Amino acid sequence: MEYVNLHNGVAMPKLGFGVYQIKDLQECERVVSSAIQVGYRLFDTAQRYHNEEAVGNAIFKSGIPREEFFITTKVWIDASGEDKAYTSVLESMKKLKTDYLDLVLIHQPFGDYYGTYRALEKLYEEGKVRAIGVSNFYPDRLVDLISFHKIVPMVNQMETHPFFQQEELKPYLKKYQIQHESWGPFAEGKNNIFENELLKKIALKYQKSVAQVILRFFLEQNIVVIPKTIHTERMKENFDVFDFSLSKEDMLNIKSLDEKKGLFYSLQDPSLLDRFLN
Ligand SMILES: NC(=O)c1ccc[n+]([C@@H]2O[C@H](COP(=O)([O-])OP(=O)(O)OC[C@H]3O[C@@H](n4cnc5c(N)ncnc54)[C@H](OP(=O)(O)O)[C@@H]3O)[C@@H](O)[C@H]2O)c1
C-alpha cells in the first residue's frame, strides 16, 4: 500500500474502501470482511450510514491488529454542537469496537459545526482521534473554519471524480496542507462513466479497466480514493492499481473531462438541508 502523510505526520493509506449505501448490517459485515481479505485497511464510514457496527464487527473478527487499520467516521448534522458531537464520537467508537479513531470528519457544513469542530479538537488533544478534518467544505466554509480554530483540518473529503475534479478547491488545500480525499471517485456510475469513450480508450491502452484508470488518475495526484463496491471481484480490481502509471498526456486527456460542477447536490441549494434532515 502507498501512503500520504497528513500535516500532523499521520500516515494515511492512499486507497481505502467506502461503505455508503450498504445499509443491511449483515451485508455490510460480509462486504467489509471480503475487503479486508482483499487487502483494504482504510474503511470510510459515517454516523449517517448506520453501519458502523457492521464495520466494527468485520474488523474485530478479522483478528488483524487494530493498528493495521485506518478507520474513518463522520459526525452527522443531528449531532452537531460541542457536547453532542463529542458524545456521538464516543458512541461511534463503541459501535466500531475501538478505543481510538484514525480520522473523524464533520460530514456537512450545517448546524453548529463550529461546536462540532471544537469537540474534534478536544478528542484529538486527548489522543482519542489521530486526525480530524471536514467533508464537503468548499473554500468559503473551509477558510472560515480555519480562521477561527487552533487546528487546521488534516483532510477534506470532497465529491471528486473525472467530471468534477475540484480545481478551484485545490489551491486552498495546498496552501493549508490539507489532504484531498475523493468521495464518489466513480461518480456512483453517473454520466455512464464506465462507458466513457475516452476512459475506455485509455483503459485499453494500459490493459486496465475504466475503474482502474480513474483510481490511478487520482492516485497520481496524491488524492486519497475510497471506492465502494459490494462485489469481491471489483474489490480486487479496484485494489490492483499500483502496477502502472498514466502518461502526462493521458492525465491531461482525463483532465479535459472536468465539467467543474457536482453531479449530486449543491450546498447553495436551500432545500438541501431539508433533504438532509428528513
Ligand atoms: N463525505 C460525503 O459526503 C460522501 C458522499 C458520498 C460518498 N462518500 C464516501 O465515498 C465512498 C465512495 O463513493 P460512493 O460509494 O458514493 O460511489 P463510488 O465509489 O463512486 O461508486 C460506487 C458505484 O460504482 C460501482 N463500482 C465499484 N467498483 C466498480 C468497478 N470496478 N466496475 C464497475 N462498477 C464499479 C458500485 O457498484 P457495486 O457496489 O454494485 O459493485 C457502485 O454502484 C462512499 O462509499 C463513502 O464512504 C462520502
The ligand as an SDF file (V2000), in Angstrom:
LIG
                    3D

 48 52  0  0  0  0  0  0  0  0999 V2000
  -18.5000   12.6730    2.5900 N   0  0  0  0  0  0  0  0  0  0  0  0
  -19.5520   12.5070    1.8480 C   0  0  0  0  0  0  0  0  0  0  0  0
  -20.4820   13.3440    1.8260 O   0  0  0  0  0  0  0  0  0  0  0  0
  -19.6520   11.2930    0.9900 C   0  0  0  0  0  0  0  0  0  0  0  0
  -20.6340   11.1920   -0.0060 C   0  0  0  0  0  0  0  0  0  0  0  0
  -20.6720   10.0510   -0.7960 C   0  0  0  0  0  0  0  0  0  0  0  0
  -19.7320    9.0420   -0.5940 C   0  0  0  0  0  0  0  0  0  0  0  0
  -18.7910    9.1390    0.3880 N   0  0  0  0  0  0  0  0  0  0  0  0
  -17.7790    8.0680    0.6340 C   0  0  0  0  0  0  0  0  0  0  0  0
  -17.1150    7.7470   -0.6010 O   0  0  0  0  0  0  0  0  0  0  0  0
  -17.2840    6.3700   -0.8680 C   0  0  0  0  0  0  0  0  0  0  0  0
  -17.2980    6.1030   -2.3680 C   0  0  0  0  0  0  0  0  0  0  0  0
  -18.3240    6.8280   -3.0020 O   0  0  0  0  0  0  0  0  0  0  0  0
  -19.7140    6.2020   -3.4620 P   0  0  0  0  0  0  0  0  0  0  0  0
  -19.9650    4.9370   -2.7390 O   0  0  0  0  0  0  0  0  0  0  0  0
  -20.7350    7.2540   -3.3360 O   0  0  0  0  0  0  0  0  0  0  0  0
  -19.5600    5.9260   -5.0130 O   0  0  0  0  0  0  0  0  0  0  0  0
  -18.4080    5.3750   -5.9900 P   0  0  0  0  0  0  0  0  0  0  0  0
  -17.3470    4.6690   -5.2320 O   0  0  0  0  0  0  0  0  0  0  0  0
  -18.0540    6.4700   -6.9200 O   0  0  0  0  0  0  0  0  0  0  0  0
  -19.2190    4.3490   -6.8810 O   0  0  0  0  0  0  0  0  0  0  0  0
  -19.7960    3.1910   -6.3730 C   0  0  0  0  0  0  0  0  0  0  0  0
  -20.5350    2.5360   -7.5350 C   0  0  0  0  0  0  0  0  0  0  0  0
  -19.6010    2.0450   -8.5100 O   0  0  0  0  0  0  0  0  0  0  0  0
  -19.7840    0.6440   -8.7000 C   0  0  0  0  0  0  0  0  0  0  0  0
  -18.4560    0.0590   -8.8630 N   0  0  0  0  0  0  0  0  0  0  0  0
  -17.4600   -0.0250   -7.9420 C   0  0  0  0  0  0  0  0  0  0  0  0
  -16.3620   -0.5680   -8.4710 N   0  0  0  0  0  0  0  0  0  0  0  0
  -16.6490   -0.8460   -9.7650 C   0  0  0  0  0  0  0  0  0  0  0  0
  -15.9030   -1.4300  -10.8190 C   0  0  0  0  0  0  0  0  0  0  0  0
  -14.6460   -1.8130  -10.6510 N   0  0  0  0  0  0  0  0  0  0  0  0
  -16.5260   -1.5700  -12.0400 N   0  0  0  0  0  0  0  0  0  0  0  0
  -17.8060   -1.1760  -12.2100 C   0  0  0  0  0  0  0  0  0  0  0  0
  -18.5640   -0.6260  -11.2380 N   0  0  0  0  0  0  0  0  0  0  0  0
  -17.9760   -0.4590  -10.0120 C   0  0  0  0  0  0  0  0  0  0  0  0
  -20.5010    0.1540   -7.4620 C   0  0  0  0  0  0  0  0  0  0  0  0
  -21.3350   -0.9360   -7.7800 O   0  0  0  0  0  0  0  0  0  0  0  0
  -21.3840   -2.2920   -6.8950 P   0  0  0  0  0  0  0  0  0  0  0  0
  -21.3700   -1.9070   -5.4440 O   0  0  0  0  0  0  0  0  0  0  0  0
  -22.6670   -2.9210   -7.3420 O   0  0  0  0  0  0  0  0  0  0  0  0
  -20.1860   -3.0700   -7.3080 O   0  0  0  0  0  0  0  0  0  0  0  0
  -21.3610    1.3660   -7.0880 C   0  0  0  0  0  0  0  0  0  0  0  0
  -22.5530    1.3750   -7.8560 O   0  0  0  0  0  0  0  0  0  0  0  0
  -18.6020    6.0360   -0.1470 C   0  0  0  0  0  0  0  0  0  0  0  0
  -18.8220    4.6600   -0.0080 O   0  0  0  0  0  0  0  0  0  0  0  0
  -18.4210    6.7840    1.1350 C   0  0  0  0  0  0  0  0  0  0  0  0
  -17.5740    6.0960    2.0120 O   0  0  0  0  0  0  0  0  0  0  0  0
  -18.7470   10.2520    1.1770 C   0  0  0  0  0  0  0  0  0  0  0  0
  1  2  1  0
  2  3  2  0
  2  4  1  0
  4  5  1  0
  4 48  2  0
  5  6  2  0
  6  7  1  0
  7  8  2  0
  8  9  1  0
  8 48  1  0
  9 10  1  0
  9 46  1  0
 10 11  1  0
 11 12  1  0
 11 44  1  0
 12 13  1  0
 13 14  1  0
 14 15  2  0
 14 16  1  0
 14 17  1  0
 17 18  1  0
 18 19  2  0
 18 20  1  0
 18 21  1  0
 21 22  1  0
 22 23  1  0
 23 24  1  0
 23 42  1  0
 24 25  1  0
 25 26  1  0
 25 36  1  0
 26 27  1  0
 26 35  1  0
 27 28  2  0
 28 29  1  0
 29 30  1  0
 29 35  2  0
 30 31  1  0
 30 32  2  0
 32 33  1  0
 33 34  2  0
 34 35  1  0
 36 37  1  0
 36 42  1  0
 37 38  1  0
 38 39  2  0
 38 40  1  0
 38 41  1  0
 42 43  1  0
 44 45  1  0
 44 46  1  0
 46 47  1  0
M  CHG  2   8   1  16  -1
M  END
$$$$
